[in-house]
Amino acid sequence: MLKNYRTVLCIQIGLLLPILQGNCQVADRSDAWKSMSLREKIGQTMLMLPDKKMELELGGGSLSGFFKRYPVTGFFMGWKLFVGIDEKDRISHLKKSVQAYQKASRQPLIFQQDYENGISLPGMTSLPREMALGAANSPALTYDYGASLAREALSLGIKWVLHPVADLNLNPLNPIVNVRGISDDPDKTIRLLSQQIRGLQDQGVAATLKHFPGDGVDYRDQHLTTTTNMLSLEDWKKYHGKVFQSLIDSGTAAIMPGHITLPAYQKEKLSGFYPPATLSKELLTQLLKNEMHFNGVIVSDAMTMGGFRGWYPTQLEGEIASFEAGVDVLLWPSYAFMDTLEARIIRGQIPMIRLDDAVKRIWTMKKRFGLLQPGAALIREMTREEKRLSVNTATAICEQAVTIVRDREKALPISPVTSKKILIVAMAPKSRKGGDGGLELLKNFQKILKQKGFDTDFQHELLYETQGWQETVSSQYDKIIFAAVRTPHAPFGPLQFWDDHAQTAWAINSMPKNKVIVVSFGSPYIANEYFERVNTCINAYSNNPEMHLAVAKVLLGELPAKGVSPVDLNPDAMQKFHLPDRLPMH
């Protein structure tokens, strides 16, 4: 009688039979994907942007109805989730959304975000940019960076990050990698990123390498157009290929291909051009899966990007082609993708083996990161100790990353006794897409210097033209600190100076060099690109409060500058590979 009761109980709570030694055995859901319906399988390949209005319309007024019709694999919990939500309410809104989605779904969902430099939500830790890790050059701190980010992500229900950027900064003119990448050295990149990935994945968060076959060579941006990794196959294997292969071998969970071509490997063309990796079976299936033996998940870059759009007559046909090429999870596809793929598989136009391979990969990743465990907590709150460790990690990385590019006249350290009056000129381009370019954040740098005893003025840019082409500012100040922020996509376009930014560079080069200090809180290349005659230049790689404090301490001599440049700052560095003037696209 007792044994029968136990059997019924096990069935009721969804556990697996048989009963062994009178105990319930937890269901092994490893192969549960095999019994899914065709639409459920297709749904495992779709990772969507949240859109409650559309989801309710598709579901006949309920989320559960939506998941019955479109059983997607999960959601990218980014900008669209927060439309109309006050900033102070965003964390609670994110957590409630995670719980509501999972409650309505029959299958375990996975929630994803970029989080390339920490979580930009109130109360979360601001982590420095990836290149700061390259400058700090500490495997231990890099591991802590990954672990800290993972713990904060888990506290929001995020189990998958599109991070880290594994691209190499081989071309200083590349507008998309720059401070998002760790170095131009493949060995340093492998040594550090392997620890960052381990830090993430040890805590239970899936890491993603991006952007295969490697960005950082072209001078263009794949968000705007399809770009090219024009290295020879021999050089590619020494650089990007070496990085991706080593990190595949160390167990990274996912890889994101870019909208990037690799002409040295590709033979097949589409309308006379090499297609990007996101549409290339040669690069994804033949090279990445078969030759490099990657058994994890290939997740596309956003299907909305200019480098992906327009290769096929419709966006839907591009999505289908990307799946056929080898992408296992599509980032932000259309809902028509499910209906179309279902019809084509039923008609035999697309083999079931392609779908099963993709579903097995994403299901295996979900199992690996604990999403198949019955009753697994969606959200894991951080302890006070974990929060303290995150803050300490951010501080330690920044303090070890600050790099003195040069200080020819030994102007450092400065003191409020001898250099009391300081002008801080914020060089931060403003735009509709890029926002204020970090201008408001830089006011924190001024606040810190005031606290250190300096009498500081702050202004945005310094237009030489408005001074009648005369240098009239330096006579009013003991020092002028130019705080420059030029980072990818803030705003979109090249990372060189333009407009008011460029006029400020003009003003700097007209000033007495003994009064000028240039600090780059972004691109490391500007010191030599624009200011080679400026005697004192510092690279700080990241515009965040912890880095502001670290730079202030270095300026005052309270902290030694320990950072070593993770990239070649020689202005001719781009000639390292004798890159052609014209790109071999066709």
C-alpha positions as CSV (number, residue, x, y, z in Angstrom):
1,M,0.0,0.0,0.0
2,L,2.8,2.4,0.9
3,K,4.7,1.5,-2.3
4,N,1.6,2.2,-4.4
5,Y,1.1,5.6,-2.6
6,R,4.8,6.5,-3.4
7,T,4.2,5.6,-7.1
8,V,1.2,7.8,-7.4
9,L,3.0,10.6,-5.6
10,C,6.0,10.4,-8.0
11,I,3.6,10.6,-11.0
12,Q,1.8,13.5,-9.6
13,I,4.9,15.6,-9.0
14,G,6.3,14.8,-12.5
15,L,9.1,12.5,-11.5
16,L,10.3,9.5,-13.3
17,L,9.6,5.8,-12.5
18,P,10.6,3.2,-11.6
19,I,10.8,3.3,-7.9
20,L,14.2,2.3,-6.6
21,Q,14.6,1.2,-3.0
22,G,11.4,3.0,-2.1
23,N,12.6,6.4,-3.2
24,C,11.3,8.7,-6.1
25,Q,13.9,9.1,-8.8
26,V,14.2,12.6,-10.5
27,A,13.2,12.6,-14.1
28,D,16.1,12.7,-16.6
29,R,15.0,15.2,-19.2
30,S,18.1,15.0,-21.3
31,D,16.2,13.4,-24.2
32,A,12.9,15.1,-23.6
33,W,13.4,17.2,-26.8
34,K,13.1,14.1,-28.9
35,S,9.4,13.8,-28.0
36,M,8.6,17.4,-28.7
37,S,6.1,18.4,-31.4
38,L,7.6,19.8,-34.6
39,R,6.6,23.4,-33.6
40,E,8.1,22.9,-30.1
41,K,11.3,21.9,-31.8
42,I,11.4,24.9,-34.1
43,G,10.6,27.1,-31.1
44,Q,13.8,26.0,-29.5
45,T,15.7,27.8,-32.3
46,M,14.0,31.1,-31.7
47,L,15.1,33.7,-29.1
48,M,12.9,36.7,-29.2
49,L,12.6,40.3,-28.0
50,P,9.9,40.8,-25.4
51,D,6.8,42.4,-26.8
52,K,3.8,41.8,-24.5
53,K,1.3,43.5,-26.8
54,M,2.2,41.2,-29.7
55,E,2.5,38.1,-27.5
56,L,-1.0,38.7,-26.1
57,E,-2.4,39.2,-29.6
58,L,-0.7,36.0,-30.9
59,G,-1.9,34.1,-27.8
60,G,-5.5,35.2,-27.9
61,G,-5.2,37.4,-24.9
62,S,-2.9,35.2,-22.7
63,L,0.8,34.4,-22.4
64,S,0.0,30.7,-22.0
65,G,-1.9,30.9,-25.3
66,F,1.1,32.5,-26.9
67,F,3.4,29.7,-25.8
68,K,1.0,27.1,-27.1
69,R,1.1,28.7,-30.5
70,Y,4.7,29.9,-30.4
71,P,6.8,27.8,-27.9
72,V,10.0,29.9,-28.3
73,T,13.2,29.0,-26.5
74,G,13.6,32.3,-24.5
75,F,14.0,36.0,-24.7
76,F,16.7,38.7,-25.0
77,M,15.8,40.9,-22.0
78,G,17.1,44.1,-23.4
79,W,15.9,47.6,-24.4
80,K,12.4,46.6,-25.7
81,L,11.4,45.2,-22.3
82,F,11.9,48.6,-20.7
83,V,9.8,50.8,-23.0
84,G,7.7,53.0,-20.8
85,I,9.2,51.6,-17.6
86,D,10.8,54.1,-15.2
87,E,14.5,53.4,-14.5
88,K,14.0,52.8,-10.8
89,D,11.4,50.1,-11.6
90,R,13.4,48.2,-14.2
91,I,15.0,45.6,-12.0
92,S,11.7,44.5,-10.5
93,H,10.0,44.6,-13.9
94,L,12.7,42.4,-15.4
95,K,12.3,39.8,-12.6
96,K,8.5,39.8,-12.8
97,S,8.8,39.4,-16.6
98,V,11.1,36.4,-16.2
99,Q,8.7,34.7,-13.8
100,A,5.6,35.5,-15.8
101,Y,7.1,34.1,-19.0
102,Q,8.4,30.9,-17.4
103,K,5.1,30.3,-15.6
104,A,3.2,30.5,-18.9
105,S,5.6,28.2,-20.8
106,R,5.5,24.4,-20.8
107,Q,9.2,24.2,-21.7
108,P,12.2,25.6,-19.7
109,L,13.0,29.1,-21.1
110,I,16.4,30.7,-21.2
111,F,16.8,34.4,-20.7
112,Q,19.7,36.3,-22.4
113,Q,21.4,39.7,-22.5
114,D,24.7,41.2,-23.8
115,Y,26.1,42.7,-20.5
116,E,29.4,43.4,-22.1
117,N,30.5,45.7,-19.4
118,G,28.3,44.9,-16.5
119,I,24.6,45.5,-16.0
120,S,23.5,49.2,-16.5
121,L,20.6,49.1,-14.1
122,P,20.2,50.9,-10.8
123,G,21.9,49.0,-8.0
124,M,24.0,46.8,-10.2
125,T,27.8,47.0,-10.5
126,S,29.4,49.0,-13.4
127,L,32.2,46.8,-14.8
128,P,35.0,48.3,-17.0
129,R,35.3,47.6,-20.7
130,E,36.9,44.5,-21.9
131,M,40.1,46.2,-22.9
132,A,40.7,47.3,-19.3
133,L,41.1,43.5,-18.6
134,G,43.8,43.4,-21.2
135,A,45.6,46.3,-19.7
136,A,45.3,44.9,-16.1
137,N,46.6,41.6,-17.5
138,S,45.5,39.5,-14.5
139,P,44.0,36.1,-15.1
140,A,42.7,36.1,-11.5
141,L,40.9,39.4,-11.9
142,T,39.6,38.3,-15.2
143,Y,38.1,35.2,-13.7
144,D,36.5,37.4,-10.9
145,Y,35.1,39.7,-13.6
146,G,33.3,36.7,-15.2
147,A,32.1,35.4,-11.9
148,S,30.9,38.8,-10.7
149,L,29.0,39.4,-13.9
150,A,27.4,35.9,-13.7
151,R,26.2,36.4,-10.1
152,E,24.6,39.7,-10.9
153,A,23.0,38.2,-14.1
154,L,21.6,35.3,-12.1
155,S,20.1,37.7,-9.6
156,L,17.9,38.9,-12.5
157,G,17.1,35.5,-14.0
158,I,19.7,35.8,-16.9
159,K,21.4,32.5,-17.6
160,W,23.0,33.3,-21.0
161,V,25.2,36.3,-21.9
162,L,26.4,37.3,-25.4
163,H,29.8,37.9,-24.0
164,P,32.8,38.1,-24.3
165,V,34.0,39.7,-27.5
166,A,36.8,37.5,-28.7
167,D,37.7,39.7,-31.7
168,L,41.3,41.0,-32.1
169,N,42.1,44.7,-32.6
170,L,44.2,44.2,-35.6
171,N,43.1,47.4,-37.3
172,P,43.1,50.6,-35.2
173,L,40.5,52.1,-37.6
174,N,38.0,49.3,-36.9
175,P,34.9,51.0,-35.5
176,I,33.2,48.1,-33.8
177,V,35.8,46.2,-31.6
178,N,38.2,48.7,-30.0
179,V,37.6,48.8,-26.2
180,R,35.1,46.0,-26.5
181,G,38.0,43.6,-27.3
182,I,40.7,42.6,-24.9
183,S,43.9,42.9,-27.1
184,D,45.5,42.5,-30.5
185,D,47.6,39.6,-29.2
186,P,45.9,36.2,-29.6
187,D,47.9,34.5,-26.8
188,K,47.0,37.2,-24.3
189,T,43.4,37.0,-25.4
190,I,43.3,33.3,-25.0
191,R,45.0,33.4,-21.6
192,L,42.6,36.0,-20.2
193,L,39.3,35.1,-21.9
194,S,39.6,31.5,-20.9
195,Q,39.5,32.7,-17.3
196,Q,36.6,35.1,-18.0
197,I,34.6,32.3,-19.6
198,R,35.4,29.9,-16.7
199,G,34.3,32.6,-14.2
200,L,30.9,33.0,-16.0
201,Q,30.3,29.3,-16.5
202,D,31.4,28.1,-13.1
203,Q,28.6,30.2,-11.7
204,G,26.1,28.7,-14.1
205,V,25.8,31.3,-16.8
206,A,26.5,30.4,-20.5
207,A,29.2,32.4,-22.2
208,T,29.2,33.4,-25.9
209,L,32.3,34.1,-28.1
210,K,31.7,36.7,-30.8
211,H,32.0,37.4,-33.7
212,F,33.2,34.4,-35.7
213,P,35.2,34.3,-38.0
214,G,36.6,37.4,-36.3
215,D,36.0,41.2,-36.4
216,G,38.7,43.9,-35.9
217,V,40.3,43.7,-39.3
218,D,37.9,45.7,-41.5
219,Y,37.5,49.5,-41.1
220,R,33.7,49.2,-41.5
221,D,30.9,48.2,-39.1
222,Q,28.8,45.0,-39.7
223,H,25.8,46.8,-38.1
224,L,25.8,48.9,-41.3
225,T,27.1,46.6,-44.0
226,T,28.6,43.2,-44.5
227,T,32.3,43.4,-43.6
228,T,35.3,41.3,-44.3
229,N,38.1,39.5,-42.4
230,M,40.6,39.8,-45.2
231,L,43.5,37.9,-43.5
232,S,45.2,35.2,-45.4
233,L,44.2,31.7,-44.3
234,E,47.6,31.3,-42.7
235,D,47.3,34.5,-40.7
236,W,43.7,33.8,-39.8
237,K,44.8,30.5,-38.2
238,K,47.5,32.3,-36.3
239,Y,45.1,35.0,-35.0
240,H,41.3,34.7,-34.9
241,G,41.3,31.0,-35.7
242,K,43.7,30.3,-32.9
243,V,41.6,32.2,-30.4
244,F,38.3,30.6,-31.3
245,Q,39.8,27.1,-31.5
246,S,41.5,27.4,-28.1
247,L,38.3,28.7,-26.4
248,I,36.2,26.1,-28.1
249,D,38.6,23.5,-26.6
250,S,38.3,25.0,-23.2
251,G,34.5,24.5,-23.2
252,T,32.7,27.8,-24.2
253,A,29.0,27.2,-24.5
254,A,28.1,29.3,-27.5
255,I,29.5,31.2,-30.4
256,M,28.0,34.1,-32.3
257,P,28.9,34.5,-35.9
258,G,29.2,38.0,-37.3
259,H,27.9,39.4,-40.5
260,I,31.5,39.0,-41.7
261,T,33.0,37.2,-44.7
262,L,36.3,35.2,-44.8
263,P,37.3,35.2,-48.4
264,A,40.5,33.2,-47.8
265,Y,38.3,30.2,-46.8
266,Q,35.0,30.8,-48.7
267,K,34.4,29.6,-52.3
268,E,30.6,29.8,-52.6
269,K,29.1,33.2,-53.6
270,L,25.7,34.7,-53.4
271,S,24.8,37.1,-56.3
272,G,28.5,37.5,-56.9
273,F,29.5,38.2,-53.4
274,Y,30.8,36.1,-50.5
275,P,27.9,35.9,-48.0
276,P,28.5,36.7,-44.3
277,A,29.2,33.9,-41.8
278,T,25.5,34.1,-40.6
279,L,24.5,32.9,-44.1
280,S,27.5,30.7,-45.0
281,K,27.3,26.9,-44.6
282,E,31.0,26.8,-45.5
283,L,31.9,28.9,-42.4
284,L,29.3,27.6,-39.9
285,T,28.9,23.9,-40.7
286,Q,32.0,23.0,-42.7
287,L,34.6,25.1,-40.8
288,L,33.1,25.8,-37.3
289,K,31.2,22.6,-36.6
290,N,33.0,20.0,-38.7
291,E,36.7,21.2,-38.8
292,M,36.9,23.0,-35.5
293,H,34.6,20.5,-33.8
294,F,32.4,23.0,-32.1
295,N,29.6,21.1,-30.4
296,G,27.9,24.0,-28.6
297,V,25.2,26.5,-29.8
298,I,25.7,28.8,-32.7
299,V,23.5,31.9,-32.0
300,S,23.1,34.5,-34.8
301,D,23.9,38.1,-34.3
302,A,20.8,40.3,-34.6
303,M,18.8,39.7,-37.8
304,T,18.0,43.4,-38.0
305,M,21.6,44.4,-38.8
306,G,22.6,45.9,-42.1
307,G,25.3,43.3,-42.7
308,F,22.5,40.6,-42.7
309,R,19.6,42.4,-44.4
310,G,19.1,42.4,-48.1
311,W,20.9,39.3,-49.1
312,Y,17.6,37.6,-49.9
313,P,14.4,39.1,-51.4
314,T,12.7,39.0,-48.0
315,Q,13.9,39.1,-44.4
316,L,12.1,35.7,-43.8
317,E,14.1,34.0,-46.6
318,G,17.2,35.3,-45.0
319,E,16.2,33.8,-41.6
320,I,15.5,30.4,-43.2
321,A,18.9,30.5,-45.1
322,S,20.7,31.3,-41.9
323,F,19.2,28.3,-40.2
324,E,20.1,26.1,-43.1
325,A,23.6,27.4,-43.0
326,G,24.1,26.2,-39.5
327,V,22.7,28.8,-37.0
328,D,21.1,26.9,-34.1
329,V,19.4,29.8,-32.4
330,L,18.2,32.8,-34.3
331,L,18.4,36.2,-32.5
332,W,15.1,38.1,-33.0
333,P,13.6,36.3,-36.0
334,S,10.1,36.9,-37.2
335,Y,7.3,34.7,-35.9
336,A,6.6,33.8,-39.5
337,F,9.9,31.8,-39.3
338,M,8.2,29.1,-37.2
339,D,5.3,28.7,-39.6
340,T,7.5,28.7,-42.7
341,L,10.1,26.3,-41.3
342,E,7.4,24.0,-40.2
343,A,5.8,23.9,-43.7
344,R,9.1,23.3,-45.4
345,I,10.2,20.5,-43.1
346,I,6.8,18.8,-43.6
347,R,7.3,19.2,-47.4
348,G,10.8,17.7,-47.1
349,Q,12.5,20.9,-48.4
350,I,14.6,21.1,-45.2
351,P,15.9,17.9,-43.6
352,M,14.7,17.1,-40.1
353,I,18.3,16.2,-39.2
354,R,19.2,19.9,-39.4
355,L,16.4,20.8,-36.9
356,D,17.3,18.0,-34.6
357,D,20.9,19.0,-34.5
358,A,20.0,22.5,-33.5
359,V,17.5,21.4,-30.9
360,K,19.9,18.9,-29.4
361,R,22.5,21.6,-29.0
362,I,20.3,24.2,-27.3
363,W,18.7,21.5,-25.1
364,T,22.1,20.2,-24.1
365,M,23.1,23.8,-23.1
366,K,20.0,24.2,-21.1
367,K,20.8,21.0,-19.2
368,R,24.4,22.0,-18.7
369,F,23.3,25.3,-17.0
370,G,20.6,23.7,-14.8
371,L,17.5,24.7,-16.7
372,L,16.1,21.2,-16.9
373,Q,16.2,20.5,-13.1
374,P,12.6,20.3,-11.7
375,G,12.0,23.2,-9.4
376,A,15.2,25.0,-10.2
377,A,15.1,28.6,-9.0
378,L,14.7,31.2,-11.8
379,I,16.4,33.9,-9.8
380,R,19.3,33.6,-7.4
381,E,19.6,36.6,-5.2
382,M,23.1,37.9,-4.4
383,T,24.4,37.8,-0.9
384,R,26.0,40.9,0.7
385,E,29.4,39.2,0.4
386,E,28.9,38.5,-3.3
387,K,27.8,42.1,-4.0
388,R,30.9,43.4,-2.1
389,L,33.1,41.1,-4.2
390,S,31.6,42.5,-7.4
391,V,32.3,46.1,-6.4
392,N,35.8,45.2,-5.2
393,T,36.5,43.4,-8.5
394,A,35.5,46.4,-10.6
395,T,37.7,48.7,-8.4
396,A,40.7,46.3,-8.6
397,I,40.5,46.0,-12.4
398,C,40.3,49.7,-12.9
399,E,43.2,50.4,-10.5
400,Q,45.4,47.9,-12.3
401,A,44.4,49.0,-15.8
402,V,45.3,52.7,-15.9
403,T,48.1,53.1,-18.4
404,I,50.5,56.0,-18.8
405,V,51.1,56.2,-22.5
406,R,53.8,58.8,-21.9
407,D,54.9,61.5,-19.4
408,R,57.9,63.0,-21.2
409,E,58.4,66.0,-18.8
410,K,57.5,64.1,-15.6
411,A,54.4,66.2,-15.0
412,L,52.9,63.6,-12.9
413,P,51.9,63.5,-10.1
414,I,49.9,66.8,-9.9
415,S,48.9,68.4,-6.7
416,P,46.2,71.0,-5.7
417,V,49.1,72.9,-4.0
418,T,51.0,73.6,-7.3
419,S,48.2,73.1,-9.8
420,K,45.1,74.4,-8.0
421,K,43.0,75.6,-10.9
422,I,42.0,72.9,-13.4
423,L,39.8,73.0,-16.5
424,I,38.3,69.7,-17.4
425,V,37.2,69.6,-21.1
426,A,34.8,66.7,-21.8
427,M,35.3,65.3,-25.3
428,A,32.1,63.3,-25.8
429,P,30.1,63.4,-29.1
430,K,26.4,63.7,-28.6
431,S,23.9,62.1,-31.0
432,R,20.4,60.7,-31.1
433,K,21.5,57.1,-31.2
434,G,24.6,57.4,-29.0
435,G,23.0,59.7,-26.4
436,D,25.3,62.1,-24.7
437,G,28.4,60.1,-25.4
438,G,29.2,59.7,-21.8
439,L,29.2,63.4,-21.0
440,E,27.1,63.2,-17.8
441,L,29.3,60.3,-16.5
442,L,32.4,62.5,-16.9
443,K,30.9,65.0,-14.4
444,N,31.7,62.3,-11.8
445,F,35.4,62.7,-12.7
446,Q,35.1,66.4,-12.0
447,K,33.4,65.7,-8.7
448,I,36.3,63.4,-7.6
449,L,38.9,66.0,-8.5
450,K,37.0,68.6,-6.4
451,Q,37.0,66.2,-3.5
452,K,40.8,65.9,-3.9
453,G,41.1,69.6,-3.4
454,F,41.3,71.1,-6.9
455,D,39.3,74.1,-8.0
456,T,37.8,72.7,-11.2
457,D,35.7,74.1,-14.1
458,F,34.0,71.7,-16.5
459,Q,32.9,72.3,-20.1
460,H,31.9,70.2,-23.1
461,E,34.4,70.6,-25.9
462,L,36.7,73.6,-26.6
463,L,36.1,75.2,-29.9
464,Y,39.3,76.8,-31.2
465,E,37.4,78.7,-33.9
466,T,35.3,80.6,-31.4
467,Q,38.5,82.0,-29.8
468,G,39.4,83.7,-33.1
469,W,42.1,81.1,-33.8
470,Q,44.0,82.3,-30.7
471,E,44.9,80.1,-27.7
472,T,43.4,82.1,-24.8
473,V,42.3,79.4,-22.3
474,S,45.6,78.0,-20.8
475,S,46.5,81.3,-19.2
476,Q,43.5,81.0,-16.9
477,Y,44.4,77.5,-15.6
478,D,47.3,75.6,-14.1
479,K,46.3,72.5,-16.0
480,I,43.8,71.5,-18.7
481,I,42.7,67.9,-18.6
482,F,41.0,66.7,-21.7
483,A,38.8,63.8,-20.9
484,A,38.0,62.0,-24.1
485,V,35.4,59.3,-24.6
486,R,35.2,57.7,-28.1
487,T,33.7,54.2,-28.0
488,P,31.9,52.0,-30.5
489,H,28.3,53.0,-31.3
490,A,28.3,56.1,-29.2
491,P,27.5,57.3,-31.8
492,F,27.6,55.0,-34.8
493,G,30.4,55.5,-37.3
494,P,34.2,55.8,-37.4
495,L,36.0,56.4,-34.1
496,Q,38.0,59.3,-35.4
497,F,37.2,62.8,-34.2
498,W,34.7,64.9,-36.1
499,D,32.8,68.2,-35.8
500,D,33.2,69.8,-32.3
501,H,35.3,66.8,-31.2
502,A,37.8,67.6,-34.0
503,Q,37.9,71.3,-33.2
504,T,38.8,70.4,-29.6
505,A,41.7,68.3,-30.9
506,W,42.8,71.4,-32.9
507,A,42.7,73.5,-29.7
508,I,44.7,71.0,-27.8
509,N,47.5,71.0,-30.3
510,S,47.6,74.8,-30.1
511,M,48.2,74.9,-26.4
512,P,51.4,75.0,-24.3
513,K,52.2,71.3,-23.9
514,N,53.3,71.7,-20.3
515,K,49.7,72.5,-19.2
516,V,47.9,69.7,-21.1
517,I,47.0,66.2,-19.9
518,V,44.9,64.0,-22.2
519,V,43.0,61.1,-20.6
520,S,41.2,58.7,-22.9
521,F,38.3,56.9,-21.2
522,G,37.7,55.1,-24.5
523,S,39.7,54.3,-27.6
524,P,43.4,53.7,-26.8
525,Y,44.6,54.9,-30.2
526,I,43.8,58.6,-29.9
527,A,46.9,59.6,-27.9
528,N,49.1,58.8,-30.9
529,E,46.6,59.5,-33.6
530,Y,45.9,63.1,-32.6
531,F,48.2,64.1,-29.7
532,E,51.7,62.8,-30.4
533,R,53.2,66.1,-29.3
534,V,51.2,66.2,-26.0
535,N,53.7,65.2,-23.3
536,T,51.3,63.5,-20.8
537,C,48.7,61.0,-22.1
538,I,46.8,58.4,-20.1
539,N,44.7,55.5,-21.4
540,A,41.8,54.4,-19.1
541,Y,39.7,52.4,-21.6
542,S,36.4,52.8,-19.8
543,N,34.1,55.6,-18.7
544,N,32.8,54.4,-15.4
545,P,32.9,55.7,-11.8
546,E,35.5,53.2,-10.6
547,M,37.8,54.2,-13.5
548,H,37.4,57.9,-12.8
549,L,38.6,57.3,-9.2
550,A,41.5,55.2,-10.4
551,V,42.7,57.8,-12.8
552,A,42.4,60.5,-10.2
553,K,44.5,58.5,-7.8
554,V,47.2,58.0,-10.6
555,L,47.1,61.7,-11.4
556,L,47.8,62.6,-7.7
557,G,50.4,59.8,-7.2
558,E,48.2,58.0,-4.7
559,L,48.3,54.9,-7.0
560,P,51.0,53.7,-9.4
561,A,50.0,53.3,-13.0
562,K,50.3,49.5,-13.5
563,G,48.5,49.1,-16.8
564,V,50.4,47.9,-19.9
565,S,48.9,48.7,-23.3
566,P,47.1,45.6,-24.6
567,V,47.4,46.9,-28.2
568,D,50.1,48.2,-30.4
569,L,49.9,52.0,-30.3
570,N,52.2,52.6,-33.2
571,P,50.3,54.6,-35.8
572,D,51.4,52.2,-38.5
573,A,50.1,49.2,-36.6
574,M,47.5,48.6,-39.2
575,Q,50.2,47.8,-41.7
576,K,51.2,44.7,-39.7
577,F,49.4,42.5,-42.2
578,H,49.9,44.7,-45.2
579,L,46.1,45.0,-45.5
580,P,45.0,45.7,-49.0
581,D,43.5,49.1,-50.0
582,R,40.5,47.3,-51.5
583,L,38.5,44.5,-49.9
584,P,38.3,41.2,-51.8
585,M,34.5,40.9,-51.6
586,H,34.0,39.6,-55.1
